[in-house]
């Protein structure tokens, strides 16, 4: 699981999370991007093909444990809990939420 994923801190922050993965074919994804950019250009941002391809290469499909909400790794070194890490990363986060 990506430690930058807000789902990692779901239990610590008292939030509920349900992991869903919706695979998409590359040609369909590009068609949707083009349609969105054509339909709402002032509410969209450019997504160059090379950037989309780079992000697709980096994407890691969630594991069965992640889908089940069971694969929550330990907090990164230097933090006792994910909540401490999150408060350090997002200073506006209220630590009393956990």
Secondary structure by P-SEA (a helix, b strand, c coil): ccccccccccccccbbbbbbbbbbcaaaaaaaaaaaaaacccccccccaaaaaaaaaacccccccccccccccccccccccaaaaaaaaccccccccc
